[in-house]
């Protein structure tokens, strides 16, 4: 019998199609044809990108926009929004609009063309999460921006247009609707119970254990109760913080460890699995909220969004999160993997 589940934060409903009961080996991801050829993100090709805004790893005295980096952040050559100009808003009858002010940046996560986050050594994965914070802190100084979204598209099916591993950042002059819905839903819960709903989710998930993939002293990774995609996972800090900018140095290492583990488990369960991940954090002008909790959401791209989903806002997934978490926990990681949740 199919089951409907409601996301407790935003109220979104999903259908768990239990009779389909897909296991990891049922998801066949075709091998992507490697394009090869010139890559603008590789070392030695720095002249093909806009001037960098951040770089790590070069020896002291090395000039900017030169090889030798371990991570590099550059403005997107074809930005969705542009940083130049003053922000203006106007109405057109009942319609509202504003000019496309913002920032759009590319975080080049590695100098190695074929390396993925799952392959990356922990010290360099830590740098990726450092870069997210450093760029958010810098962009928050611009009074035009109200929110910074950080996201990654891994694999062509998930929207990646370049093979070289990278994530992206867009600073926005408005708070996105989905974030507003999360803020509203978590505030309603807090006003009623005087507790953070994310903190309650962590407590309940750790008590039951059925949807926990792994954990360490700072973070827990769970399969979402009402998933939009099979094997959807959330990575949540155990300590309450609403703003990613508040992350401390000790948490960076733990975040890199749990991210490395869940990506290794996912890729072992479903080879070449395409995925998106998004950082959910408080708006820039609201750095601390009692009712909200920053977190990452990882969504494997395994099912298609079609007419039913667009028409209803529902999602259909053929794998229960309890089964997904069980499959992922059962993966035996090789030497160098981390089994903090087992």
C-alpha positions in Angstrom: 0.0 0.0 0.0 1.5 3.4 -0.9 2.0 5.9 1.9 1.7 9.7 2.1 4.1 11.5 4.3 4.2 15.2 5.3 7.4 17.1 5.7 7.1 18.5 9.3 8.8 21.8 8.5 7.3 23.1 5.2 4.2 20.9 5.1 5.1 19.4 1.7 3.5 16.0 1.0 5.2 13.1 -0.7 4.1 9.7 -1.8 6.2 6.6 -0.9 5.3 4.1 -3.6 6.2 1.1 -1.4 5.0 -1.5 -3.9 7.8 -0.4 -6.2 10.3 -0.9 -3.4 13.4 -0.1 -5.4 16.8 -1.2 -4.0 20.1 0.5 -4.9 20.8 -2.0 -7.7 17.5 -1.1 -9.3 18.7 2.4 -10.1 20.9 2.0 -13.2 22.8 5.2 -13.9 24.3 5.3 -17.4 27.9 6.0 -17.7 28.5 9.5 -18.9 30.6 10.0 -22.0 33.7 12.0 -21.1 33.9 15.0 -23.3 37.6 15.6 -22.8 39.3 18.6 -24.5 40.0 22.0 -23.1 38.8 22.7 -19.5 38.7 26.3 -18.3 38.8 25.2 -14.7 42.1 23.3 -14.8 45.4 24.8 -13.6 47.2 26.7 -16.3 44.0 28.0 -17.8 43.4 30.7 -15.2 43.4 33.3 -18.0 40.1 31.9 -19.3 38.1 32.7 -16.2 37.3 36.1 -14.6 39.8 37.2 -12.0 39.6 35.1 -8.8 38.0 36.4 -5.6 39.5 33.7 -3.4 42.2 31.0 -3.6 43.9 28.6 -1.2 47.1 26.6 -1.5 49.6 28.7 -3.4 53.0 29.2 -1.8 53.6 32.7 -0.3 54.4 35.3 -2.9 52.8 33.5 -5.8 50.8 35.8 -8.0 47.0 35.6 -8.1 45.4 33.9 -11.1 48.3 31.5 -11.5 48.7 27.8 -11.0 49.6 26.2 -7.7 46.2 26.6 -6.0 44.3 23.8 -4.3 40.9 25.7 -4.4 39.9 28.7 -6.4 36.7 30.9 -6.5 35.9 33.0 -9.6 32.9 35.0 -10.7 30.7 33.0 -13.1 31.6 34.0 -16.7 27.8 33.8 -17.6 26.2 35.0 -14.3 22.5 34.6 -13.6 22.7 37.9 -11.7 25.2 40.8 -12.0 27.0 42.5 -9.1 27.3 46.0 -10.8 24.6 48.6 -10.2 22.1 49.9 -7.7 19.1 47.8 -6.7 15.8 49.2 -7.7 12.3 47.8 -7.3 9.1 48.8 -9.1 5.6 47.7 -9.8 3.9 47.1 -13.1 0.2 47.1 -12.2 -0.2 44.1 -9.9 3.2 42.7 -10.8 6.5 43.4 -9.0 9.9 43.4 -10.4 13.5 44.5 -9.7 16.7 44.6 -11.6 18.9 41.5 -11.6 21.4 42.6 -8.9 23.4 39.7 -7.2 26.6 37.8 -7.3 27.2 34.4 -9.1 30.5 32.6 -8.3 32.0 29.2 -9.1 33.9 27.3 -6.4 36.5 25.2 -8.2 36.9 22.5 -5.6 40.0 20.8 -6.8 42.9 21.3 -9.4 42.5 17.7 -10.4 40.1 17.4 -13.4 38.7 13.9 -12.6 38.6 14.2 -8.8 35.2 14.3 -7.0 34.2 15.2 -3.5 34.0 11.5 -2.6 37.6 11.0 -3.7 39.0 14.1 -2.1 41.4 14.0 0.9 39.8 15.3 4.0 42.1 18.3 4.3 41.1 19.6 0.9 37.4 18.8 1.5 37.7 21.0 4.6 38.9 23.8 2.3 35.7 23.6 0.3 33.6 24.2 3.4 36.0 27.0 4.5 35.5 28.7 1.1 31.7 28.6 1.5 32.0 30.4 4.8 34.6 32.9 3.6 32.6 33.9 0.6 29.4 34.2 2.6 31.1 36.4 5.2 32.5 38.7 2.4 29.2 39.0 0.5 27.2 39.7 3.6 29.0 43.0 3.8 27.0 44.1 0.7 23.8 45.7 2.0 22.0 44.8 -1.3 22.1 41.1 -0.6 19.7 39.3 1.8 20.6 35.7 1.1 23.4 33.5 -0.2 22.6 30.1 -1.7 25.4 27.5 -2.2 24.7 24.5 -4.3 26.4 21.7 -6.2 25.3 19.8 -9.3 27.2 16.5 -9.6 26.7 14.7 -12.9 25.1 15.8 -16.2 21.7 14.4 -15.0 21.8 16.8 -12.0 22.6 19.8 -14.2 26.4 20.0 -14.3 27.6 21.6 -17.5 31.3 21.1 -16.8 33.0 17.8 -15.9 35.6 19.5 -13.5 34.2 19.3 -10.0 32.8 22.6 -8.8 30.0 24.1 -6.8 28.3 27.5 -7.1 27.2 30.4 -5.1 24.5 33.0 -5.8 23.9 36.1 -3.6 20.3 37.3 -3.9 18.5 40.6 -3.1 15.5 38.6 -1.7 15.0 35.6 0.5 14.0 32.6 -1.6 10.4 31.2 -1.2 11.6 27.8 0.0 13.8 29.3 2.7 10.9 31.6 3.7 8.6 28.5 4.0 11.2 26.8 6.2 11.6 29.8 8.4 7.8 30.2 8.7 7.2 26.5 9.5 10.0 26.3 12.0 8.8 29.5 13.7 5.3 28.2 14.0 6.7 25.0 15.7 8.9 27.1 18.0 6.1 29.4 19.0 3.9 26.4 20.0 6.6 24.2 21.6 9.4 26.6 22.5 11.8 24.2 20.8 13.7 24.1 17.5 12.1 21.6 15.2 15.5 20.6 13.8 16.8 19.9 17.3 13.7 17.7 17.9 14.3 15.9 14.6 17.9 15.2 15.6 16.8 13.9 19.0 14.1 11.6 17.6 16.2 10.3 14.7 19.1 9.4 17.1 16.7 7.7 19.5 15.0 5.5 16.8 18.0 5.1 14.5 16.0 3.9 11.6 16.8 6.8 9.3 20.3 7.6 10.5 23.0 6.9 8.0 26.0 7.9 10.1 27.0 10.4 12.8 30.0 11.9 14.5 30.5 14.1 17.5 29.3 17.2 15.6 26.9 16.1 12.9 24.3 13.5 12.0 23.3 12.4 8.5 19.8 11.1 8.1 17.5 10.0 5.3 14.7 12.6 5.1 11.3 11.4 6.6 9.4 12.8 3.5 12.0 12.5 0.7 11.6 14.1 -2.7 14.1 11.7 -4.2 15.2 8.2 -3.3 18.1 8.4 -0.8 17.6 12.1 0.0 19.8 12.9 3.0 20.2 15.8 5.4 23.4 16.6 7.2 22.6 18.6 10.4 24.9 20.0 13.1 24.0 18.6 16.5 24.7 22.0 18.1 22.0 24.6 17.5 23.2 27.2 15.0 21.0 29.0 12.5 23.7 30.6 10.4 26.4 28.7 8.5 28.8 31.6 9.1 28.9 30.6 12.8 30.6 27.3 12.1 33.9 26.9 14.0 37.2 25.3 13.0 36.5 22.1 14.9 33.2 21.6 13.0 34.9 22.0 9.6 36.8 18.8 10.1 33.8 16.9 11.4 31.7 18.2 8.5 34.3 17.1 6.0 34.4 13.6 7.6 30.6 13.0 7.5 30.3 14.4 4.0 33.1 12.2 2.7 31.5 9.2 4.3 27.9 9.7 3.0 29.2 10.4 -0.5 31.3 7.3 -0.5 28.3 5.3 0.8 26.1 6.8 -1.9 28.5 6.1 -4.7 29.1 2.6 -3.5 25.4 1.9 -3.3 24.6 3.5 -6.7 27.7 3.9 -8.8 28.0 7.3 -10.7 24.9 8.5 -8.8 24.2 12.1 -9.9 23.1 14.4 -7.1 22.4 18.0 -6.1 23.2 19.4 -2.7 22.1 22.8 -1.2 23.1 24.6 1.9 20.1 25.9 3.9 21.0 28.7 6.2 19.5 31.8 7.9 19.2 35.0 5.8 22.2 37.3 6.0 20.4 40.0 8.1 19.2 37.4 10.7 22.4 35.7 11.9 20.9 34.0 14.9 17.5 32.5 15.2 16.3 30.3 18.0 13.8 28.4 15.8 16.0 27.7 12.7 19.0 25.3 12.2 21.4 25.4 9.2 21.9 22.1 7.3 22.8 20.6 4.0 20.2 18.7 1.9 21.6 16.1 -0.6 19.2 15.0 -3.3 20.3 12.1 -5.7 18.8 12.6 -9.1 17.2 9.2 -9.6 13.6 9.9 -10.6 12.0 12.4 -13.0 9.9 15.3 -12.1 6.9 15.2 -14.4 3.3 16.4 -14.8 2.0 15.0 -11.5 4.8 16.7 -9.5 4.5 20.0 -11.3 0.7 20.0 -11.0 0.5 19.1 -7.3 3.8 19.9 -5.6 3.8 16.3 -4.4 6.8 14.0 -5.1 6.8 10.2 -5.6 9.7 8.1 -4.5 9.9 4.3 -4.8 12.3 3.7 -1.8 11.3 4.3 1.8 13.9 6.4 3.8 14.1 3.6 6.3 15.2 1.2 3.6 17.5 3.8 2.1 19.3 4.4 5.4 19.6 0.6 6.0 21.2 0.1 2.6 23.6 3.0 3.1 24.6 1.8 6.6 25.3 -1.7 5.3 27.9 -0.5 2.9 31.4 -1.6 4.0 33.8 1.2 3.4 37.3 0.5 2.5 40.4 1.7 4.4 40.2 5.5 4.7 36.4 5.5 5.0 34.8 6.7 8.2 32.2 4.6 10.1 31.3 7.0 12.8 27.6 5.9 12.8 28.2 2.2 13.1 
